[in-house]
């Protein structure tokens, strides 16, 4: 009798599993947002009347995520007390497929984000040391008054940048383009380049952050 009951229960279980909906295993794919880097010219600038220029620079990007508009208050807070106030980025949307190293000489693609459908008002960019840069977050080489200098920044930073206008992803508009804009020449003009390489690197990283913009 017990064997018969076991056989009946096994048959019923098999039937339920075969007829149960499988949608729980399927996740709706989010929108596609192409994130690119644009730069002002790397040309020289001057500090106290002396020529200063960046010859080459690389930035280590660990991750990038869009900030939903309901978190607008956190963007305002970050702008008031420092964009890197929080070192834990939002996890509501998919980020970069893998960390990347951005050369700051030319415009480049940072990657494609796949956030859920919704309205987004900001961009969080996570910068962290990478082996590709020998453990640095920022590596730059430049020339000041004819003499070379190095900048090596190793701090982890999370940039929280408000967008110039909300980015809305929907069934009708599943994709969009977003640009991160940096101005290395303006940033180096704010830095004292007669300091140790790690001090220059940190100041340059902060100056790049203060001038960073994200727009559609």
Beta strands, then each sheet from edge to edge (+ up, - down):
strand 1: 32-39
strand 2: 45-47
strand 3: 50-68
strand 4: 100-103
strand 5: 108-113
strand 6: 118-127
strand 7: 138-144
strand 8: 147-153
strand 9: 157-169
strand 10: 175-182
strand 11: 213-215
sheet 1: 5+ 1- 10- 11+
sheet 2: 2+ 3- 4+
sheet 3: 2+ 3- 6+ 9-
sheet 4: 2+ 3- 7+ 8-
end
